[in-house]
């Protein structure tokens, strides 16, 4: 009989994940971990079992937009996939957004939430997108101090009852620019005592949401981000009719194909101010910072899924006389991916720890500054790692990784959105410079690195500490030599600089985890991951000639 390859399989995605379990063991008090572990194991079971099976079975289904009914009424109805409907129910019931606001575990509530999100995400076809925006909207509304809107929307956004649960959109992107949001063309007009929005939103994720936060320029306001206001709107009225919104089409995207991303025309959508009549970009920033943290946890989650499948496959796939798991070169390749993924996980949960602390009112000003800085660093660093790791994961399956019905290609396609939405790598690199300036320079990171590394004793980790400190020295030197805010040299090197800070922070965090795991878990894996990440290199700073860069990208002259 012809040979048939056994496919990769998944076990309980919590129980099998040593990196996550060690991280939680270090980050959480024993009683908190004991209380949430049954929830995590149950989510891990669902993610590796029922949800994963449904995901494979649902692979070909995509959201469908019906614009007109049979009788000529414009309905703009969107049907999402079966897995998405299931994911919505599970997300509500299991409190994927709610648990961050219930604060059952005080400042540890974000770590609890991120652990659940990390387990849930890879088996639910990027349903994390509406959840991220929902969480971000709740946070932005609370930060706005608008009591009326908080009372109206937040109980829905944070509900555990599927019938009460709302998701939120975040409608920012217009044809003029996904990054340069200050160019927004949507206008807000006062009509019969209400504000109505007119414009075209070019890329609105998860259009099935019940509400959205969006930006528009009240008539007469000046151009630029300051002249925009942040608006709240509900997408349908009590009868289910769309609120002055036309869905023009769903986007035909490279990945995240289960996410119904739409192009919308606002033709008099009734909306209200969230927080004053200007400074919309500033007022939506709390939402961005939350969705950027979700982006990081999604990056880790997709890497983990790829590695779980690749690891199982390596045990089953025999080539040149032995399973791949026994082939030194294959082992070496996967080990490098594990190290990148382990660093990303540490940085992401560091952000979760800081966010939880800040929301519980237990962060010092230095920790608040660190959170502001670590958020773009985590977003940009982990997103790029996810694309690189998942590209290698696909290769680790050979031709099978390139075949759609294995379910594997979607991992890479979905990962490719992570460095794009919620701010591209370059935009986030520039945001890092801004956050650093607000924090008063690199000292805040140096102090944190010193704190993280102070308990490091193992000789291999002491060497790694020196590497982190040397890298931060280089960063400080580069900042001084690159010149003032706004200089071309600073801007040109911002990405290398931010990636270096992100990787240095990952390595410092991994070294701390490694020392913990040696002492408390007799486990050398985090040490091995730290050593491997160190070998890959964390310092990406380079002397680059700006004139040569221009020459390289210019065809003429
Ligand atoms: C699965 C997980 C993820 C799921 C998410 C899925 C949903 C995807 C849908 C989307 O993709 S939504 C679109 C996401 N778009 C972006 O992330 C926009 C990217 N562009 C930027 O971030 C630009 O830097 C920015 C729009 C902020 C620049 O706009 P402006 O008008 O030039 O604003 P400016 O002057 O830089 O900042 C205005 C104010 O906001 C400043 O405060 P002040 O007025 O007091 O000086 C800034 O300090 C503040 N600000 C900006 N970014 C901030 C911030 N404050 C805190 N945190 C930030 N991140």
Boltz pocket constraint, residues with backbone or C-beta under 6 A from the ligand:
constraints:
  - pocket:
      binder: B
      contacts: [[A, 128], [A, 129], [A, 130], [A, 132], [A, 133], [A, 170], [A, 171], [A, 172], [A, 173], [A, 178], [A, 179], [A, 180], [A, 181], [A, 182], [A, 203], [A, 205], [A, 224], [A, 225], [A, 226], [A, 281], [A, 282], [A, 283], [A, 285], [A, 286], [A, 288], [A, 289], [A, 291], [A, 292], [A, 294], [A, 295], [A, 296], [A, 298], [A, 420], [A, 421], [A, 422], [A, 423], [A, 424], [A, 427], [A, 431]]
      max_distance: 6.0
